[in-house]
Amino acid sequence: MKLQKRRSDKFACWAFLTPTLIFLGITALFPLLYSFYLSFFRLKLNLPNQAPTFVGLENYLKMFTDSMLHVSTWNTIVFACISVALEVVLGLMVAMVICSDSMWSRVATSIFMIPMIMAPVAIGTMWRMMLDASTGVINYFLSFFGVDPVQWLADPTMAKISVLLVNVWQLTPWVTVICAAGLKALPQDCIQAALVDGATPRQIFWKIVLPLIKPVLVIVVMMRFTDAFKVFDTIYVMTNGGPGTATEMLPNFIYKQGLKYYDAGYAAALAIVFVLVMALITLFFLNLRKKEEDNVW
Amino acid sequence: MVKRRKKDLASTDYVISNFAGPYVKWILVVFSLVSVIFPLYWLTISAFKLEQDYRAYPPVFFPSQLTLDSFIEVFTKNQLMNNLINSATISVVTTVITLLIGSMAAYAVQRGPLGKKAKNFFGLWFMVQKMYPAIATAIPVYLVMRSLKLIDTLLAMIIMNTSFNLPLVIWLMMGFFEQVPYELEESAMLDGSGFTHRFFNIILPITKPGLVASAILTFTATWNEFLFAVILSINKSKTLPVVIAGFITDRGLAWGPMAASALVTLVPVVILTLLVQKDFVKGMAMGAVKG
């Protein structure tokens, strides 16, 4: 009787898993394998009737000489590092100052939720409107301080700064909300004990709060860092990689290779390398995190 | 003396929020709130401005006259209603499918009679899957959808969005199932309730907050999804984000209609999120910690 039960449980368990396995197999694993296969071929998407020709490692070798790829890789790395650093520092600071049970802090949290649930495309277009060089409201504000109209999206350096700041606007609230949840769960007695001993708020921050919140910060940095490599929507609507290659990032670059220049083979090879690199970064972070995991909340 | 006593009894929140003194605190609060609110105010007001006002320089901060012209234009000329219905259909269907098969898979992995190895394998797979960049599958998915004649259909969008959101939902739900006490299931098992019955009648009802959090995250992600929406749609299956992006590339300065469609996109998710803010935050925090 018991054995019978066990067997039917086992059957039900696999039946529960099957839809997901089939779904992910078809929509995630198969495309990846197909990408791998395509990466050895030359295939033009705009010529559907042309048979793909086998070119061996040509698509992979092309990566070493493609200077556009090198530029966009460098752009992505710089973008990821600076944006994550700014977002984490700013996000934690804001999370700390709104740490309170009062009404205004709850309202503030609700307001901070909006940028992170807003469609990134809408964020990009909204900022494009505000950063417009001739009619934009940001340049209008700057004119009070005697600043000449800034070519936010047309000048290569300013365009880099613009996409970075928009990313900070979009994702600092995410860091804030996660950190605020972490702060709420801090053990109260440590801080109370330090207060009794006469510690200043500054000492409490550096000696108690920061070490206690560190596991949460490690996780936030990991998630933001891997996500920053996938930035696409805001870049696509704000600059589309321009001017020139100033804000070209890897996802946008791969997208263009495949769906603008129709070079499916090369795009597939790029995608494979991109996935491998992301997997390595993820595994590195997962290892780092294992050490912190037990300390979380 | 009184002052001293007050300091001793200061709450933890108070100490944390004054980590750099009250001036820094209030400057930061005001600065961060203004920098979040002003762009949103600007977007909203631009959607309701007359055409001469949204093109004006110096910019008009408090328009003397508000109008629905931009909304009328996008709903008549651009047929935004079709896109709104597309977005709603795709998001709702995706959310339902993802929640159903995702929570079933999560329960099977978390509580099913699988070996430890299988459990770890699935856990790692779903975690890696969550990190994987969507662009990596764009080309092959486009080719497959093209040969299946699924380009420009809602079905293609639903399939891809379900695929993106499944790993996250599985991870979230695994976390929620983990918190369900074993005794509850054991007693149900003694009463002769099988795996399927336990899941639907005992476990799911008590993990409702988890389902709400997963639903809202999936809905929002699908509603806002852009990369595959732009690749897989031509005209019939366009979603709201594709329309918004279209304003930029097609017509340079149509800020009013563009702001109006952005607002139409933003308002439903804001309402939904505020309704279930607590669960949303909890889900997001858990999603972050869990993977």
Interface residues (C-beta under 8 A of the other chain):
Chain A: K5 R6 S8 D9 K10 A12 C13 W14 F16 L17 P19 T20 L21 F23 L24 T27 A28 F30 P31 L32 Y34 S35 L38 L45 P48 L90 M93 V94 M96 V97 I98 C99 S100 D101 A108 T109 S110 I111 F112 M113 I114 P115 I117 M118 A119 P120 V121 A122 G124 T125 M126 W127 R128 M129 M130 S134 T135 G136 V137 Y140 W169 T172 P173 W174 V177 I178 A181 G182 L183 L186 Q188 I191 Q192 L195 V196 P201 R202 I204 F205 V209 V216 I219 V220 M223 T226 F229 K230 F232 D233 Y236 V237 L250 P251 I254 Y255 G258 L259 A264 A267 A268 A271 I272 F274 V275 M278 A279 T282 L286 V296 W297
Chain B: K7 D8 A10 T12 D13 Y14 V15 I16 S17 N18 F19 A20 G21 V24 K25 L28 V29 S32 L33 S35 V36 I37 P39 L40 W42 L43 S46 R55 A56 Y57 P58 P59 I101 G102 M104 A105 Y107 A108 V109 G112 P113 L114 F122 W125 M127 V128 Q129 M131 Y132 P133 A134 I135 A136 T137 A138 I139 P140 V141 Y142 L143 V144 R146 I159 M160 T162 S163 L166 P167 I170 M189 G194 F195 T196 F199 T220 W223 N224 F226 L227 V230 I231 L240 P241 V242 I244 A245 F247 I248 L253 W255 M258 A259 A262 T265 L266 V269 V270 T273 L274 Q277 F280 V281 K282 M284 A285 A288 V289
